[in-house]
Amino acid sequence: MDEKNAKDAVKLDFSNFESLVQSDFVSLYYITSPDQNEIEGVGIFLLGEEVMEYHLSATSVDGRKNSVLKNIIHAAVSSAFDLGLSGVYLGGGTTESINDTLLLSKSRFSKNLLTFSAFKRDI
């Protein structure tokens, strides 16, 4: 999150992360380095009654070079269908650009794209 210059409001502290991954409705997928000394990437997916939803991921520098997130998403999608779920919601990219690298990577799994907006409103 620090590498992405994320605002403090969207950062999870370790206790929140630990609680999340121990929940019954969460599936965690990860890939290690060839020597298994480092986790190169991890993906967190939320399980609903009918749909799995991509929630959060992180990759190491080597993981990004090796495109491990694509393999993690592929494993999660395969698992969702093995579980009898009707689909997987992958979300969008990290920018508004149609050339956003995360969006382009996710769109390899489906050409069914929807436009949506997210906003924050302080009350």
Contact map, one row per residue, 1 for C-alpha under 8 A:
111111000010000000000000000000000000000000000000000000000000000000000000000000000000000000000000000000000000000000000000000
111111000000000000000000000000000000000000000000000000000000000000000000000000000000000000000000000000000000000000000000000
111111000000000000000000000000000000000000000000000000000000000000000000000000000000000000000000000000000000000000000000000
111111000000000000000000000000000000000000000000000000000000000000000000000000000000000000000000000000000000000000000000000
111111100000000000000000000000000000000000000000000000000000000000000000000000000000000000000000000000000000000000000000000
111111110110000000000000000000000000000000000000000000000000000000000000000000000000000000000000000000000000000000000000000
000011111110000000000000000000000000000000000000000000000000000000000000000000000000000000000000000000000000000000000000000
000001111110000000000000000000000000000000000000000000000000000000000000000000000000000000000000000000000000000000000000000
000000111110000000000000000000000000000000000000000000000000000000000000000000000000000000000000000000000000000000000000000
000001111111000000000000000000000000000000000000000000000000000000000000000000000000000000000000000000000000000000000000000
100001111111100000000000000000000000000000000000000000000000000000000000000000000000000000000000000000000000000000000000000
000000000111110110000000000000000000000000000000000000000000000000000000000000000000000000000000000000000000000000000000000
000000000011111110000000000000000000000000000000000000000000000000000000000000000000000000000000000000000000000000000000000
000000000001111111000000000000000000000000000000000000000000000000000000000000000000000000000000000000000000000000000000000
000000000000111111100000000000000000000000000000000000000000000000000000000000000000000000000000000000000000000000000000000
000000000001111111110000000000000000000000000000000000000000000000000000000000000000000000000000000000000000000000000000000
000000000001111111111000000000000000000000000000000000000000000000000000000000000000000000000000000000000000000000000000000
000000000000011111111100000000000000000000000000000000000000000000000000000000000000000000000000000000000000000000000000000
000000000000001111111110000000000000000000000000000000000000000000000000000000000000000000000000000000000000000000000000000
000000000000000111111110010000000000000000000000000000000000000000000000000000000000000000000000000000000000000000000000000
000000000000000011111110011100000000000000010000000000000000000000000000000000000000000000000000000000000000000000000000000
000000000000000001111111010000000000000000000000000000000000000000000000000000000000000000000000000000000000000000000000000
000000000000000000111111110000000000000000000000000000000000000000000000000000000000000000000000000000000000000000000000000
000000000000000000000111110000000000000000000000000000000000000000000000000000000000000000000000000000000000000000000000000
000000000000000000000011111000000000000000000111000000000000000000000000000000000000000000000000000000000000000000000000000
000000000000000000011111111100000000000000011110000000000000000000000000000000000000000000000000000000000000000000000000000
000000000000000000001000111110000000000000011110000000000000000000000000000000000000000000000000000000000000000000000000000
000000000000000000001000011111000000000001111000000000000000000000000000000000000000000000000000000000000000000000000000000
000000000000000000000000001111100000000001110000000000000000000000000001001100000000000000000000000000000000000000000000000
000000000000000000000000000111110000001111100000000000000000000000000001000000000000000000000000000000000000000000000000000
000000000000000000000000000011111000001111000000000000000000000000010001000000000000000000000000000000000000000000000000000
000000000000000000000000000001111111111110000000000000000000000000000000000000000000000000000000000000000000000000000000000
000000000000000000000000000000111111111100000000000000000000000000000000000000000000000000000000000000000000000000000000000
000000000000000000000000000000011111100000000000000000000000000000000000000000000000000000000000000000000000000000000000000
000000000000000000000000000000011111110000000000000000000000000000000000000000000000000000000000000000000000000000000000000
000000000000000000000000000000011111111000000000000000000000000000000000000000000000000000000000000000000000000000000000000
000000000000000000000000000000011111111000000000000000000000000000000000000000000000000000000000000000000000000000000000000
000000000000000000000000000000011011111100000000000000000000000000000000000000000000000000000000000000000000000000000000000
000000000000000000000000000001111001111111000000000000000001000000000000000000000000000000000000000000000000000000000000000
000000000000000000000000000001111000011111000000000000000011111100010000000000000000000000000000000000000000000000000000000
000000000000000000000000000001110000001111100000000000001111001000011001000000000000000000000000000000000000000000000000000
000000000000000000000000000111100000001111110000000000001110000000001001000000000000000000000000000000000000000000000000000
000000000000000000000000000111000000000011111000000001111100000000001001100000000000000000000000000000000000000000000000000
000000000000000000001000011110000000000001111100000001111000000000000000000000000000000000000000000000000000000000000000000
000000000000000000000000011100000000000000111110000111110000000000000000000100000000000000000000000000000000000000000000000
000000000000000000000000111000000000000000011111000111100000000000000000000000000000000000000000000000000000000000000000000
000000000000000000000000111000000000000000001111111110000000000000000000000000000000000000000000000000000000000000000000000
000000000000000000000000100000000000000000000111111110000000000000000000000000000000000000000000000000000000000000000000000
000000000000000000000000000000000000000000000011111000000000000000000000000000000000100000000000000000000000000000000000000
000000000000000000000000000000000000000000000011111100000000000000000000000000000001111000000000000000000000000000000000000
000000000000000000000000000000000000000000000011111110000000000000000000000000010000111110000000000000000000000000000000000
000000000000000000000000000000000000000000001111011111000000000000000000000000010000101110000000000000000000000000000000000
000000000000000000000000000000000000000000001111001111100000000000000000000000000000000111100000000000000000000000000000000
000000000000000000000000000000000000000000111100000111110000000000000000000000000000000111100000000000000000000000000000000
000000000000000000000000000000000000000000111100000011111000000000000000000000000000000001000000000000000000000000000000000
000000000000000000000000000000000000000000111000000001111100000000000000000000000000000000000000000000000000000000000000000
000000000000000000000000000000000000000011110000000000111110000000001000000000000000000000000000000000000000000000000000000
000000000000000000000000000000000000000011100000000000011111000000000000000000000000000000000000000000000000000000000000000
000000000000000000000000000000000000000111000000000000001111111100011000000000000000000000000000000000000000000000000000000
000000000000000000000000000000000000001110000000000000000111111100000000000000000000000000000000000000000000000000000000000
000000000000000000000000000000000000000100000000000000000011111110000000000000000000000000000000000000000000000000000000000
000000000000000000000000000000000000000100000000000000000011111111000000000000000000000000000000000000000000000000000000000
000000000000000000000000000000000000000110000000000000000011111111111000000000000000000000000000000000000000000000000000000
000000000000000000000000000000000000000100000000000000000011111111111000000000000000000000000000000000000000000000000000000
000000000000000000000000000000000000000000000000000000000000111111100000000000000000000000000000000000000000000000000000000
000000000000000000000000000000000000000000000000000000000000011111110000000000000000000000000000000000000000000000000000000
000000000000000000000000000000000000000000000000000000000000001111111110000000000000000000000000000000000000000000000000000
000000000000000000000000000000100000000110000000000000000010001101111111000000000000000000000000000000000000000000000000000
000000000000000000000000000000000000000011100000000000001010001100111111100000000000000000000000000000000000000000000000000
000000000000000000000000000000000000000000000000000000000000000000111111110000000000000000000000000000001100000000000000000
000000000000000000000000000000000000000000000000000000000000000000111111111000000000000000000000000000000000000000000000000
000000000000000000000000000011100000000011100000000000000000000000011111111100000000000000000000000000000000000000000000000
000000000000000000000000000000000000000000100000000000000000000000001111111110000000000000000000000000000000000000000000000
000000000000000000000000000000000000000000000000000000000000000000000111111111000000000000000000000000000000000000000000000
000000000000000000000000000010000000000000000000000000000000000000000011111111100000000000000000000000000000000000000000000
000000000000000000000000000010000000000000001000000000000000000000000001111111110000000000000000000000000000000000000000000
000000000000000000000000000000000000000000000000000000000000000000000000111111111000001100000000000000000000000000000000000
000000000000000000000000000000000000000000000000000000000000000000000000011111111100000000000000000000000000000000000000000
000000000000000000000000000000000000000000000000000000000000000000000000001111111110000000000000000000000000000000000000000
000000000000000000000000000000000000000000000000001100000000000000000000000111111111111100000000000000000000000000000000000
000000000000000000000000000000000000000000000000000000000000000000000000000011111111111000000000000000000000000000000000000
000000000000000000000000000000000000000000000000000000000000000000000000000001111111100000000000000000000000000000000000000
000000000000000000000000000000000000000000000000000000000000000000000000000000111111100000000000000000000000000000000000000
000000000000000000000000000000000000000000000000010000000000000000000000000000011111110000000000000000000000000000000000000
000000000000000000000000000000000000000000000000111100000000000000000000000000011111111100000000000000000000000000000000000
000000000000000000000000000000000000000000000000011000000000000000000000000000011001111100000000000000000000000000000000000
000000000000000000000000000000000000000000000000011100000000000000000000000010011000111110000000000000000000000000000000000
000000000000000000000000000000000000000000000000001111000000000000000000000010010000111111000000000000000000000000000000000
000000000000000000000000000000000000000000000000001111000000000000000000000000000000001111100000000000000000000000000000000
000000000000000000000000000000000000000000000000000011100000000000000000000000000000000111110000000000000100000000000000000
000000000000000000000000000000000000000000000000000011000000000000000000000000000000000011111000000000000000000000000000000
000000000000000000000000000000000000000000000000000000000000000000000000000000000000000001111100000001100100000000000000000
000000000000000000000000000000000000000000000000000000000000000000000000000000000000000000111111000111110000000000000000000
000000000000000000000000000000000000000000000000000000000000000000000000000000000000000000011111000101100000000000000000000
000000000000000000000000000000000000000000000000000000000000000000000000000000000000000000001111100100000000000000000000000
000000000000000000000000000000000000000000000000000000000000000000000000000000000000000000001111110100000000000000000000000
000000000000000000000000000000000000000000000000000000000000000000000000000000000000000000000011111100000000000000000000000
000000000000000000000000000000000000000000000000000000000000000000000000000000000000000000000001111100110000000000000000000
000000000000000000000000000000000000000000000000000000000000000000000000000000000000000000000000111110110000000000000000000
000000000000000000000000000000000000000000000000000000000000000000000000000000000000000000001111111111110000000000000000000
000000000000000000000000000000000000000000000000000000000000000000000000000000000000000000001000001111111000000000000000000
000000000000000000000000000000000000000000000000000000000000000000000000000000000000000000011100000111111100000000000000000
000000000000000000000000000000000000000000000000000000000000000000000000000000000000000000011100011111111110000000000000000
000000000000000000000000000000000000000000000000000000000000000000000000000000000000000000001000011111111111000000000000000
000000000000000000000000000000000000000000000000000000000000000000000100000000000000000000000000000011111111100000000000000
000000000000000000000000000000000000000000000000000000000000000000000100000000000000000001010000000001111111110000000000000
000000000000000000000000000000000000000000000000000000000000000000000000000000000000000000000000000000111111111110000000000
000000000000000000000000000000000000000000000000000000000000000000000000000000000000000000000000000000011111111000000000000
000000000000000000000000000000000000000000000000000000000000000000000000000000000000000000000000000000001111111000000000000
000000000000000000000000000000000000000000000000000000000000000000000000000000000000000000000000000000000111111110000000000
000000000000000000000000000000000000000000000000000000000000000000000000000000000000000000000000000000000011111110000000000
000000000000000000000000000000000000000000000000000000000000000000000000000000000000000000000000000000000010011111000000000
000000000000000000000000000000000000000000000000000000000000000000000000000000000000000000000000000000000010011111100000000
000000000000000000000000000000000000000000000000000000000000000000000000000000000000000000000000000000000000000111110000000
000000000000000000000000000000000000000000000000000000000000000000000000000000000000000000000000000000000000000011111000000
000000000000000000000000000000000000000000000000000000000000000000000000000000000000000000000000000000000000000001111100000
000000000000000000000000000000000000000000000000000000000000000000000000000000000000000000000000000000000000000000111110000
000000000000000000000000000000000000000000000000000000000000000000000000000000000000000000000000000000000000000000011111000
000000000000000000000000000000000000000000000000000000000000000000000000000000000000000000000000000000000000000000001111100
000000000000000000000000000000000000000000000000000000000000000000000000000000000000000000000000000000000000000000000111110
000000000000000000000000000000000000000000000000000000000000000000000000000000000000000000000000000000000000000000000011111
000000000000000000000000000000000000000000000000000000000000000000000000000000000000000000000000000000000000000000000001111
000000000000000000000000000000000000000000000000000000000000000000000000000000000000000000000000000000000000000000000000111
